[in-house]
């Protein structure tokens, strides 16, 4: 939290295969804000049961359940994963792949009550239903895109072809009073320049933070989504002015700002103040 009570949002989300517990252990100490143990695409069919058991062992460990532990989310493969992992002390949330309708979210929430849920929108149908999915249940704490499947579904090759689905997810999340969605993974772990450019584009569309598939991507993502010195200075001016005058107010340079702009400025300072 900041001094203004604004939550500090995560910027980096690191995916790790669930059948590689040694990699998961390393990921917990690599500096990501959230570690996502993947039981879906990253695990071969004949390794699913082992991955589930290894993840259950991890989440039962008191180390992952400690107040200062890195939050651990699990991208589940099906209901068996949900039933096996719900209620374990180290679980911070479920990532729900290939969600297309609100009813699917309701089903998971019924099986795993009070577990934070993060539906992934990975098809044209999911994008069309983005708001109903985002508001499906009070346990939904965020939405995000699954861009690899979405690209295939839409036949999109260029990054710009995802601008509208990304914007649709941003609008749906905001309308549902959820945090801005994090950007989906960048598949080439060696191309940090390409990752940077893609992050800058996503940030311009209103996305906040990004999922990674390798620790070497984390620093680039962090830098790309941190506010610039100019943005911090502007936010400080807005917050300072709001402390003196409530409601719509005028800044010394003649700009008028309202409550929504003040809230955005507080979020900027929260991100800037991350340790």
Phi, psi and omega in degrees: 000151174266178178295342180263006178079015180272125180300143176273112186283148174292148177245336184234132181230115187254120176279138177221136179298133182290341179268013177236072185302331178293325176289322178298317180299318178293320182299326182295342180246014187265359175103000177291147178289324179222136173255129180250112176278119187263118175255004184258256189297330185280356184241128178294152183306322182281001179246003186298313183295319178297317180299319179296316181294319179295321179291321177298320178297318178299313185286342176277346181288133182294340178297317180286344181265359181294149183303328182262012181286154175295130179300138179244119173256158177233124171274111188276160178258337182183186185295330178299321177296316181300312182294323184287331189253337181300135178093349178288141191295334182271001183277126178253349179171159174252133168265125187253106184283153170055038176283132179238341182220154179298330184298328178294323178293317178302320182296314180295318180298327178289325180283326184232071183297143175070011173267127177301134184242142181228088179295142177252127182264113190232015181209166178300321180296320178297319179297319178297330182258019189305314184290319180294327176290317181297332182253016187295326187200152181291346176278351175288119183249357178176161174232161177204165177267151166251094195283335179296310178292324180294319176302314181296319182294323183269347185071031184268132177251319183274148180302324182297337180292347179261003183302316183291312176302321178297315179296323179297320178293321178298315181295315180298317180296316180295317180297331179270005181062035176257162176297159175302140180295148171278150179288152180285172186293151173257117195287337183268101186288346179270338185270080182286331176293317177295321177299314180301311182298320180292322177296317179299318178296315180295320179298322178295338178271356178103001175287154183225113182081177184203148172279146179233160176242003176208141181303332182294344179278345190295316183297318179297317178298315180302313181294320184295327184259357173285143178292150177283169178301321179294320179294321179295316180298316179297319180294320179298321178297318181294314181295320179297318180294324181290337179287341181264324186225129179274161178076198177296138183215160180253133176276164181304331180274005176098353179286141174258136178228153179238190186299322180295321179292321178297316179299319178296321179295320178297321179294321177301316180290327177296317178293318181296331183271007179299139177274000000 
